[in-house]
Amino acid sequence: MERSRALLGREEEIQALKARYVELTDRERDVMALVVIGFLNKEVGNQLGISEVTVKNHRGNAMRKMEPSRCPS
């Protein structure tokens, strides 16, 4: 029973994460994918052909949208 509850809780977490991920723009997803790999903002900008400031904006927006305490709409 305990294992089943843990699995259900994990599934709820995954569904909540997916719901928040869907809210990201395509560009925010692009930036997030490169940041997760470990690229610096400057490297992300070079890779995507955008400025470092723009990367910071997209990264900040993505982080706010993906915040765990945020409830999906």
NORWO-V357588 format. One line per field, one symbol per residue. ss: DSSP state (a for helix, b for strand, c for the rest). psi: psi as a letter, one per 30 degrees, with the letter a starting at -180 (. if undefined). burial: # if it has 9 or more other C-alpha atoms within 8 Angstrom, else .. Layout:
ss: ???
psi: ???
burial: ???
//
This chain:
ss: caaaaaaaaaaaaaaaaaaaaacccaaaaaaaaaaaacccaaaaaaaacccaaaaaaaaaaaaaacccccccc
psi: eeeeeeeeeeeeeeeeeeeeeffkleeeeeeeeeeefgkleeeeeeefhlleeeeeeeeeeeeeegkefkkk.
burial: ...............##.###..#...##.##.##...#.##.###...###.###.##.##..##.......
//
